[in-house]
Every structure is written in structure tokens, then in C-alpha cells.
Amino acid sequence: MKRLDLVKHLHKEGCTLVREGASHSVFFNAITRRVSTVPRHAEINNHLAQKICRDLGIKKSLKK
């Protein structure tokens, strides 16, 4: 899945960008009070995208 699609999904589900690291972006979900990192690759493995959604406590993105 494209990184941009995942980031759009995270924002749509209420997650906010906390900070940008050297190779990762850190997102926070205020509702569930969970944090997860998103790597800065153009393509993100679908299993990793599912794990990021699960870590943040949001519904899984179904886009491939």
C-alpha cells in the first residue's frame, strides 16, 4: 500500500502526527491513547499497515 494512502486513513480515523523522526513518523490516537510509528517508505507492506492500525486501535485499512 502507498504510504500516503495509509497516512490519509490514519487522519480520517482521528490520528494525529506527533513528530517526524529521521526514518519514521509518529502518530497518536487521542481516543485510544495509543502511539505507533509509520516508516517513510513509498510502499508499506500490507501486513505492516494492518499492524499499525491495530496498534492505534482503529479499523484496518482495506485498500491494497
Secondary structure by P-SEA (a helix, b strand, c coil): ccaaaaaaaaaaaccccccccccbbbbbbccccbbbbbcccccccaaaaaaaaaaacccccccc
